[in-house]
């Protein structure tokens, strides 16, 4: 009787691709937070949320849009410029992802 192949095909484009993606993502996050920490609160909230919001999977963009609206409303209500502008940045980046990036 012939043996059946039980190995599943590897979904990685090359060995270690997911690990490399993790390292790149963490490095970008550290750079974004380091740069954002040196800026005024409103600008850093907007910058960090726009850059991180552009990495959202398009099928979750509507949820992030809702979270951005909630953050903007709560930030404005509580006089927190970083949260308010972060919410606005999340709204903008979610709209960009939802409109221009295909899943």
N, C-alpha and C positions, 0 to 999 in steps of 0.2 A: 504494500500500500504506500502511496506517495505521501510524503510529509507535507503538511500544510504550513505555509509561512505564518508564524504567529507574531512576527515583529510588526509593530505599527510604524507607519512612515513618520519620520521626524518632521514636525511642522516648522521648525526653525529654518530660516533661509540659509544659515550656516551655523556650525557648532559655536555656541556661546553668544549667539545674537541677542537673546533675551537678557543675558547678564550684561552685555555691552550696553543695551538700551537702558537698563536700570542704572548703570554707572553714569551714563550721559544725562539721564533725567535728574538724578540726585545732584550732579554737578551744576546743572542749570538752575535747579531750585536753590542751591546754596548761593550761587552768584546773584540770582534775582533778589533773594532775601538780604544779602549783604549790600547790594546797591540800594535797595528800598529802605534799608535802615538808615542810610545817610541822607535821605531826602526828606523834605517836609511831609507831614502825615497825609495830606490830600493827594499829593503827587505819587507817593509811594503806594498808597492804597489803589490808586488807578493803575499804575504801572504793573504792580504784582498781579492784580486780578485780571487785567487784559492779557498779559503774557501767559499766565497759567490757565486762563479760560480758553485760550486758543488751542489747548491740548485736549479738550473735551471730545469724547466720542459724539458724533452728530446725533445718535439716537437718544442721548441724554441731554442734549442742548436745551430742550424745553424745560426740563427740571432745573438746570442751572440758571436759566432765564428767570424762573420763579424765585429761586434763591437770591438772585441779584436784586429783584424788585423788593423782596422782603428786607434784604440788607440795606438797600438804599433808604427805604422808608424808616426802618429802625435807626439807622445812622443819622438821618435828618431829624428824627423825633428826639433823639438823645444828644444832639449836638456833638456827634462824633464824626469829624470830617474823613478820617481814614476809612471807617466803615461805610459811610455814605458814598464816597467816591469809589471805594472798592465795589460796592453794589452796582454803581453806574458802569464801571469797567467790566464787571461780569455780565451785565445786560448787553453791552456793546459786543463783547467777544462771543457771547452765546448767539446773538443775532448773526454775526459774521459766520460762525461755524454752521449754524442752522441753514443759512441762505447759500453759502458758497462752497461748503465742503460736503461732498457726497459720501455716504456710507457704503 
